[in-house]
Structures are given as structure tokens and as C-alpha cells.
């Protein structure tokens, strides 16, 4: 099996480009200067077009990073150098903390946080998957907030690599 298996969630580039074009079209209708519109378009391209594409084969784990929809970095870790898969879970925000944040910041800001979590789930998150190398280095393989994505990625890494999974 030499085909690369992607980790989830896979970035939906067509959706990101569509949202970018709609935002730029809305900004272009406004009355601001053309350079302000250009800066907005570049900022939105930077936000929506920056994402990783994570893949695993039986030979290597690959992290491919895009910025403004352009590939900027590819890093491959041979699986021969990896000894185990480690999982980690940071503390979840409880009901009390969520209600306190809602009262402090309002529902609009909470919706904005959820939107950013959907747009850039790899930027942070409670669930983490690490690859431990023979030289005792930890490489962050995946990070996000979805438990189903977390479980699916751990299963994918375990099945394809054949490495043991431990709680880090």
C-alpha cells in the first residue's frame, strides 16, 4: 500500500475559495479605498488559504503546509524513525466556563470562536496526536477539537504504521 491516506478533516479548498471570493465581492461593493480592499483580500486569502494537508503511507508521515493557497513546506518523517503514537487530551471547557464566557463576551463572539475553530481546526484544539521518534523527539501529527476526527486519525495512523498507541 503505497498510496497516501489523508488524515481528517481534509481541507475543502473549493469551499474556502468560494468563501474567499464572496468576501472579496462583498468588500468590493463597499466604499473604502482600493488599497484597503486589497489588504482585506490578502488577509482573507491568508486566513482561508493557510492549512495543512496531512498524509500517511506505510513508508512516511507527510505534513504539507499551504499559505494563501500556495504550498510553502513539505516535511516527511520516515516511519522507520518512529517508535510509537502518543495521544493527548487537554482539559475541555465545562458548562460553567462556557456560560461565563457567553455572559462576558456575548453570543456573537462565541459564534466567531466556533467559526474560527471550523476554519482553522489545526491552529488549536484539545485533542493531540504525537509521533515519538527513536531519538525521543515528539512530532505533532494532528491537533483539533473533534473527537470523531481524533479517533479516526488515531485508527488510521495505527493501522497503516503498525505502531503502538499510548496515552502521552
N, C-alpha and C positions, 0 to 999 in steps of 0.2 A: 504494500500500500504506500505509494509514493505521492499520492495526491494530498494537497494541503487541506486540512479540516479547519474551518474558521471557528473561533470562539464567538459566543453570543454576548451582547447583541451586535449584529453586523450593522455597520453604518449604512443607512439608506441614503445614498448620495443623491438620487433623483429627488427625494423629498427635501433634502437640505438645499439643493439648487433651486427648487420651486419656491421654498420659503424665502430664500435669499432674493430671488427675482421679484417676488411680491413685495417684500420690504423695500427694495430699491425703487420699485414702481410707485409705492406709496410716498416714499421720501421725495421722489422727483416731482410729485404733484404739489408739494409744499412750497412755501415762499422763501425758503432760505437760499443762501448763495450756492453757486455751483460747486465751490470747493468744500463747503460744509456737507453737501450731498455726497461728494466724492469720498470724504473722510468717513462718513457714515457707511457708505458702500464697502469701503475697505475694512472697516471694523466688523461689519456683519459677515463679510467673507472670511475674516479671520476667526470669528466665533463659530460660524456654521461649518466652515471648511477645515477645521482642525479636529482631527480624530485619529485614533489608532486602528489598524487592521491587524488583528492577532490571529496567527495560524500555527498549527502544529502538524508535523509529519512524523513518521517513525524515525527520522534522522535528526530533526532540529525543531526548535521553537522559534518562530519569527515574529518580531514586532516591526510593523511598518507604519511610520508616522506621516501624516499629511498635515500641511499648514496651508490654509487658503486653497484647498483642493489640490495642492501640488505635493508630490511625495518628496519629503525632505530627509528622511532617515530610514534605513533598514538595518535591523540588528538581528542576527541569528545566533542562537545558542545551541550548539550540538547537544543532543540528548545524552550522548556518551559522557558528558561532563556533569550531568545532573544525577543526584542520588535519591532525591525524594521530592514529593509535592507537599507543601505545607499550606494549611488553611488558617485563616484568622478571622475573627469577628469582633468588631468594636462594639461598644455599647450602643443600643438603639435609643432613640428619643422616645420617652414614655408619654403616656397620655397627659400627665400633668405638665410636662415640659412643652408639649405641643400646644396645649391650651394657653399656657403662659406666653409662648411666642405669638400665638394668634392675637391675644389681647394687647401685647406690646407693639406688634408690627402690623397687624391687620391682615385681613384675608387676601388682599391684593399682593402683598409681599410674600405670603406663604405660597400663593399660586405661582409667583415668579420663581421661587426657590424650586418648586416641583417642575416647572418648565425647564429651568436650567439643569436640573437633575436628569430630565429626559434628553435634553440636547447634548450634554456632556457628562454621561454617567461615569466615565473613566477618570474624571477630574477628582472625584472623591467617592466615598461610599463606605458602608460598614463592612461589607464582605471583601476579603482579600484572598488571593491565591498566589503563593510564592513558589519559586523553584529553588531548591537548595542544591548548590554545586558541591563537587568534591573538595574544593578549596574553602568550603564553609561560607560562601557568599550566598546572599538571598537576592533573588531577582524577582521583582514584582511582575507576575504574569497577567494578572487581571484584578480589577477593583471596580466595585459597583454596589448598587443598593438592592437589586432584585435577587431574592432567594432562589427563584426558579432558574435564573441565568447562572447564578453561582453553582448550584447543584449540577446543572447541565455541563458547565465548563469543567468542573472537577471530574465528572464522569468521563468527559471527552479526553482530558489530559491523562487520566488513569488508564483508560482503555488503549489509547494509541501509544503512550510511552511505556506502559507496563510498570510504572514506578509506584511505590507505596505512597499512601496519603496519610499524613499525620496532622494533628492539630498543633499549629505553631504557637 
